[in-house]
Amino acid sequence: MALAREQMIDRMLASDAAYNGRFLTGVLTTGIYCLPSCRARKPKPENVRFFDSPKSALAAGLRPCKRCRPDDFYGRRDPDQEIVETLAERARRDPAAFAGVEDLERASGLGASKLHELFRLHFHTTPAQILSRARVAAAQRLLLATDRSVVDVAFEVGYEGLSTFNENFRRLAAMTPAEYRRLLGASAFQIALPPSYSTPPALEYLGRDAGSLTIKVRGRSLATGVRLGGAPAVLRAEIGPGAVRATLEAPGPLPADAAARAHAHLLRLLGLHRDPGPFERRVSASPLLAPLIEGRRGLRIPQVPDPFDALAWVIVGQQITLNFAFTLRERLVQRTGTPAGDGLYTPPSAEAVANLEVEDLAGEQFSRRKAEYLIGAARLVAAGGLPLDRLAAGSAVRMESELLAVRGLGPWSANYLMMRCFGFEDCLPVGDAGLTKGLERFFGLPARPDVDATRELMHPFAPYRSWATFHLWQTLKD
């Protein structure tokens, strides 16, 4: 365990999930043992004995807690997680098999409130939202791969009426089904912006690195280097009133579905794949919290569309100034990115970074430790040991666990990555300097909050702590 008893008592009382796996709490009066994160009523410290494994706790005559299920954690098995992951995968594979949320409940064998709770925990969303996204994603595949009519596609993915299908498709894809079908073989397309979309802060955030080699922002225009089916290209976007006009330029041939790939890239880049409405309604209901979004309604969280690019950025940016992080990233892009045209590069691929040696990056002013972490992560991804795309479709709990097992990634890194790349909406990057400074200023605190205080202050924002974090970062500009 290598932890002082006082520290373990402190973390037990705080229900600190970061210490799960480091020790177990044995409660002598009840005869059970728990994870540090267990939310059951806390025992008196004098009635507690700590253990380093379930085996040692069992040998002392204790039994596992039925609430936090420590044996499942140590065995890397969570039955509830398996249920909801399997259910979400079934919905994505065949959304028409579920007429509505009631069918999901019946298939899970769980009650409505329990299923909703588990989907919030594992996917940071609701069963209804998962099913809606699954229907639209299935429709997108059919529109590109078949010549079935729009009406047939709507029924095929589980909609009972065309108007509901069109409404949901436009909401999630920012274009009509017919417009989406025309993406096949196209080099230009247009997406609709919601009336509340806040363009200036999105472009300011995307263009904050003036020297970036992968994205350039000028006025209301942006250009970014992308890989579309393995082929490099420049994606340009002109953001006008209510719409974005996008075009593709490439030094060589592009796959037939290049525009569809660019469409998905652009939605994520502009933060259009997640709706801030539920968060804004939740915050608006509280007089204490409502000032957080004043003047910022419609703000989206821009995403890093390329998962390995996001992972690399997290590692590069750890424990250095933002400007120096920009410098290191540009040097990495020059070494490992692919020219896309007009002076822009695609982000580095895992395979390209995996071919580097520590000395290559040390010569670019990377610390040896940072170079080791980055190259090690790239080799893990390239070898299939960290399947980022597959993890993105699963549980947030599973993804966080997998990321924390990677050398060089801690709780801040995992939560930042999940928030800024994978769109999970209830992440809490504890330890983030911008977050603690934002909390200090927003709540008028005498000093920056520590880890426990940060969690307590952010609790009222759950299950939308990613949105709250992004807004708190923006308050630092006020």
N, C-alpha and C positions, 0 to 999 in steps of 0.2 A: 504493500500500500504506500509506504514511504511518505505518509502524511501525518501531521500531528493530530492528536485526538480533537483538540480545540478546532482545528480547521475542518475536520470531518463533521463535527457537530454543527459548525456554522453553515457548511454547504448543505447538510441535511435539513436544517431549519429553513434554508432558502429554497428548497426543492430544486437544486441546481442540476439540470440535466447534463451539463458539461462534465459532471463528475460520475455519470453512469459508467460503470466498467472499472472505475478506480477503487471503489469499495462498496460494501453492502452494509446496511444498517440492520442489526439484529435487535429486536425489541423483546427483552427477557420476560416482561409481564404478559405479553400476548403470545409469545412463542413463534413469531413470524419474522421473516427478513425481507427487506425492501431495497429498491434502488434509491439513490439519493434524491431522485426527482419525484418520488411518490407523493401524491397529494392527499394521502390519508392524514388523519389527525396526528400531529407530531407528539412523540413520546417525551417524557422527561429525560434529560441527558443522563441522569443516574441510572435509568433503566435500559440504557443502550450499550450494546457491544458491537464492535465493527469487525467485519470479515473481508477477506480478499477474494473469496469465490463462493459460489453456491455449495460446493463440496464441503468447505470448512464450516459453513453455516448449518448444513444438514448434519454434519458430524456432531455439532453442538446441540442437536435435538430440535432445531427450528424448522419451520416449514415455509415455503414461498408465499408471498403476499398474492392474493387473488386479484388485487386491483392493479398493481404495477407489473406483475408477472416477471420477476427478475430472471427466472430460469429461461424464459423465452428470449429475453434480451441477451443473455450470455450464450444461448444457443443460436443467436441470430435468427430467431423465428418469432414472428408476431402474427398470430392467427387473424386478428382483425385487419392487419395490413394486407395479408394474403387475400382476404375476402374482397376488400375494396379494389385492390389492384387487378384481380381477376375480373371483377365486375366491370371496371372501367375498360379493360382490354376487350371484353365481350361487346361492350357498347360501341367501341371504336370499330371493331371488326364487322359487326352486324347491328347497326343502330335501329333498324326496323324491327328487330326482335323485341324491342321494348316500346310499348305504346306510350308510356309515360313513366314518371318517377315511381308510381305505385308498382309497376312491373319490376323496377330495380329493387324495390324493397322486398318484394316476394322472392326474387332470385337470390337475394343476399341472405334471407332468413332472419333479418334484423328488423327492428321497429323503425319507424320514420325518423324519430329524434336521434336514435343511435346512428343510423346510416348518415344522416346529415352531419352529425358530430364527427364521424370518421372521415367523411369527404372533406370537411373543413381542415381536419388535422393533416390528412395525407395529400390532398390536392389543392388546399387553400381556396376551394370553391364549393359549389353545391352540386348535388346529383343532377339537378335540372340543367345546370350550365354545362356540365360534362356531356350530357346527352345531346344538348343543342350543338355544341362544338363538334361532337362526333358525327351528327347528321350532316352538317355543312361540309366537314372534311371529306366524308364519303361522297357527297354530291360533287365536290370539286374533282375528285378522282374520276367519277363517272363522266362528267362533262368533258374532260380531256381525253379519256380513253375510249369513249363510245359515241355513237351518233344518236343515242336515244333522245327523245324530246325532253324538254324541260319538265313537262308534266309527268312523264314516266320516271324521270330521275327523282322528282319530289316524292312520288309514291314509293319508289324503290328504297329510299333512305328513311321512310317512316312518317312522312308528313301526310295528313289527310286532306289538306287543301293547299292550293297553289299560292294563295295570298299569304298564308303563314310561312310557307317555304320562302317566298320572295323576300318577305320582311326580315326573316332571320338570316338569310343569305346576305342581304345588303348590309345588315348590322355587323356581321362578322367578317365579310370579305370586302366591304366598302365598294361593291359593284354588283350589278345584277347577274343572275346565272348566265344569261345570254352574252353579256360582256365578258364574263370569265371564260366562257368557251372560246371566244375570239382571241384569247391570249396565245393559243397554240400557233406557233410559227410567227408571232408578232414581234416587232421591235419597238413598239410604243403602246402605252395604255394609259388609262386615267382612273384614279380612285377618288371616291367622294370623301370629304371631311365632314365629321359631325359639326353641327352649328356651334357647339361649345368648344371646339378644338382651339387650343391656345398655341398659336404658331411661334411667336417670338421666343418664348422661353425654350421651346423644343429645339429651335435652330441655334440658339445661344449655347445650349448644352452640347449639341452635336458638334459645334464649331469651336469649342473651348480650347482645343489644341491648334493654334494657328499654323504650326509647322507639320501637321499630320500628313503622312504620305498615303493614307488610306481613305480619307474623307476631307473634302473641302466645302466650306459653306461661304457663300457670297450673297448677301442680301437675303432674298427668299428662295434662293437656289442652292442645291447641294449636288455634289458629285462624289461617288464612292466606288472604290475598286471592289469587285465581287467575283466569286467563283460560281459559275452556273453550270452544274453538271460536270465540273472539272475544268471548264473553259474560262479563262479570265475575260472580264468585260468591265466597262464603266457604266454604272447606273446613274443617270441624271434625273433630278426631280425638280420641277418648278412648282412651287406652292402658291396657288392663287386663292381667291375667295371661294371657299367651299369645295375645292378640288385640287388634286395634285396630278400634273402631267408628267409622266415618266417616259424616258427613252433609253435604249440600250445601244452602246457602241462597243465593238469588239475587234481585236486585231486578227481574229480568225473566225471560223464557223462556230455557231452556237447550237446547242441541242434544240429540238423542236419545242420543248417545254421551258425554254430559257425565260420567257416573259412571266410564266407562272411562278417560277422560282424567284424571279426578281420581285414579283408582286408580294410574295410571302416575306421576302427580305425587307421590303419597304414598309410593310405593315408593322413589323417588329421594330424597325429603326425609328419610326415615328411614334411608337407606342400605341398603335391603333388596334392591337389585338386584345387589349384589356380595357374595360370600361370603368372610369373613375366614379360613375354615378353612385353606386352603393356606398362607397367610402364617403363621398361628399354628403350624402343624406345622413349617414351615421354621425358624422362630425357636426353637421349643422344642427342636430337635435340637442347638442350640449352647449350651453352658453360658455362653458370653460374652454371647450375645444374648437368651437366654430371660428374664432379669429385666425386659426391656422390656415384656412383656405380663403380668407378674404383677399380678393384681388387675384386669386389663382385658380378659380374654378375652371374646369376643363383641362387642367394640367395633366399630361401623360408622363409615364416613365419610359423614356427612350431605351430600347433594348440593344444589346450587342448581338446581332443576328448569328454570328459564327461562334459556336460553343467553345472551340479551342482558342479562338482569339480572345474570348472573355476570360478563359482560364489563364492564358498567358498574361493578360493585362492585370489580373488580380495578383499574380506572383511578382510581376515586374514592379507593381505599384506599392508593394508592402514596405512600410517603414522608411519611406523616402518622400521628399517633397513632390508635389504634383508636377511641377515643371521638370524636375529631373526624371520623373517617371516618363513624361512625354519624350524626353531626349533618348532614354534607353529604348523605348518602344520603337522610335523612328530608326534607331540603329539596328534593332532586330528585324524590322521590316525590310530595310535595305539589304540585309544579309539573306533573308529567307523568304521574302514575299515575291510575288510574280508580277512583272510589269503588266498593267491592264490598259495603258494608254493615257495620254494627256498628263504624264508625270505621276499618275496614281498607280498604286500597287494593290494587289489582293492581300488580305491579312496572312500572316505566316500559317502554314499548315503544320499539324503535329509531325508529319513525316519529315518535313524540312528541318524543323527544330531538333528532332530526334537524331539527325545526322551530325549535329554540332558536337563539339567537345567543350569542356569547361573553359579551356584556354582561349577558345574562339570568342567567348563572351567576356571573359576577364579582360581581354584586350579592348573591349568596348566600354569599359568602366563598370561592368556588372561585378558585384561582389562574388567571390567564389561560391558562397552559400546560395545566393540568389540564382546563379548560373546552374548549380547542381539541382536545385528545386525545379527550375524551369525545364531543363533537359530531361530530368527524371520523369516529370509529369508528361512531357511530350512522348517519351518512349513508352510510358504506360498506356497512353491513349492510342498511339500508333500500333501497339501490339494487341489491342483489344482488351486490355486489363481495366480500362476505365471507359466504358461505352457511353459517352455523354448523351448521344441522341436517344439511346434506349432508356437511360436513366430519366431523361426529360419527360418520358411518357408515363413514368411510374410515380411512386409516392415521394413526397418531399422529405419524409422521414428517412426513406431508403437513400435518396440522393445525398442528404446531409451526412449520413453514416458513411457512405462510399467516399465522399469528398474528404471527410475528416481522417480517413485511413491513408490519404495520400501525403507523402512527406512534404512538408512545407505549407500545408493548408491547415488553418485552425478555424474556430467557430466564426470569426469575422469573415475570413475568406470564403467559407462555404455559404454563409448567408448572403453576402454581397453578390456572389456569383449566381445564386438561385434567384435573387431579386432582379439583377440587372441583365441576365441572359435568358433565364428560363421562365420569367414572368410569375413566379410564385408571389402571392399577394400578402402574406403574413410573415415575412422574414424580419429578423431583428439582428442587424450586424453589431452586436454588443462590442464596445471598445472602439467604435468608429469615432474619430475626433470631431468630425462635422456633426454627427448625431448628438454627442454629449454637449457640444457648444450650442447647438440649436435648442436642445432641451433647457439648458441654463438660461438662455435668452428668452425663450417663449414663456417659461413658467416663472421667470424672475427669481431664479435661485441664487443663493450667495456664492456658490461654487459649482463646478461641473459635477454631475452625478457620477457615483461609482457604478459598478456592474449591477448590484442589486437595486439601486435607486433607478438606474436606467430601465430595468425590466419593470419596476413598479410604475414608473411614469408612462411607459409605453403600453401598459396593460389595457387602459381604456380604449386604445385604438384598435385592439384585436377585434376581428380577424383581418385587419387591413394595415398592419404595421409597416409593410413595405411602402404603401402610399404615404403614411405619416412620416416615415423616414425621409422620403424624397422631398416632401413639403418642408420638413425641418431644415434640410440642406438649403432649400431656396430662401428660407428666412435669413440666412447669413448674408444675403445680398441686400436686404432691406436697410 
